[in-house]
Amino acid sequence: MIVSQLSLSCIYFLVILLIVVLDFFWTQYLAYRNRRRMSPHIPKQLEGIYDEQEYARQQEYQKTNSRFGLYTNLFSFLILLTILSFGIFGWLDNVLRQYVTNEILLTLSFFGVIYIANSIITLPFDYYSTFVIEERFGFNKSTKRVFWLDQLKGLLLTVVLGGAILALLVWLYQALGSFAWLYAWGVITVFSLFMTLFYSNIIVPLFNKQTPLEAGDLRNAIEAFGSKAGFEINNIYVMDASKRSSKANAYFTGFGAKKRIVLFDTLINDLSTDEIVAVLAHEIGHYKKKHTLQGMVISVLCTGVMLFLLSLFLNNQDIAVALGGRTASFHLGLIAFSVLFTPVSLIIGIFSSLHSRKNEYQADAYATSFDLADALISGLKKLSVKSLNNLNPDPMYVFFYYSHPTLLQRIEALRR
């Protein structure tokens, strides 16, 4: 029996190790393919979008980020490999059990230690990315005070919200046995819906100031389009995104009376009124085509499947031994599951990206139905060039990772 258990634990260990190794090399292979397409010479299809000097800057920005991503991912990979090889997850579980007997507190302590250790390890990389890379290319507008306050606020949010949800999930799986995943599914669904409705009201103000868009030409144009499209627009806000970055964006959130349009102040500075209306028409297109609702339904279903599969791992003694532990636990089962689920996540990600890109084309087509194709193309060009986006990525990289079609694909579809 002991030999049998040891053999099964070894199989789990080897499978986990194999998935981690294959996942790292696969993602780096795709990143390598993407880097290989980079060239200082402007491809024909990009002529007229970039000038030569700006294109060279864009290529350098993409290469710098890609190389930095390689180094950070390699560092994370080697740390994870070391942790798995030496059974450090199990060792941490064994140490904490000497001081904590309550399973909920044990799980919170376990992930608390991991979160703090991960934050300490990744913080220098985040700092370098913000104050060296983004600064070098003129994107960073954040001060060191804002950066450290963001880190502190993120930590507190994770402790309060993440800790509360995690504690509730552990309690459910302890108290309700084999049907716990159904209740956990309900809890996460309610939480996700709550965040969709109130994220912009509760979470965003902790990091950014949002003010109603003042009366004027832009507001009049947005409200006129909303009336034309049969889309009531009452809540239009401007967010002070320029306190952190010069990159521009806009987003639409909520349902019904909680609908809210948020414009980055950088977007207002970079785009004309017609271009902003075209970008918002695209976002409203998502709402009109029920893409937001579709995404939520798909997310809820995937969460249910994931939680059911997770329930199969939580009381597995072999999983605990594979990670270096002695006793089956929620936290060791969750760690193992997060790795073993990677291939499934990859497949789900492919279909999710395909569906998302289809939706983007439909939202673009919606904007086009109001004769906004030229304004949308112009706005997308400005946003892409301003952010130094990679406009000529590797097709395989796009297939696996891109939730949006490339700029060239969108322009081609809009012109058709």
PyMOL commands that set and color helices and strands:
alter all, ss='L'
color gray80, all
select helices_A, chain A and resi 2-36+44-46+52-85+88-97+103-136+144-175+177-202+204-206+217-229+241-243+256-258+265-270+273-288+291-311+317-322+330-340+342-368+373-386+395-401+407-415
alter helices_A, ss='H'
color red, helices_A
select strands_A, chain A and resi 210-212+236-239+250-253+260-264
alter strands_A, ss='S'
color yellow, strands_A
deselect
rebuild
show_as cartoon
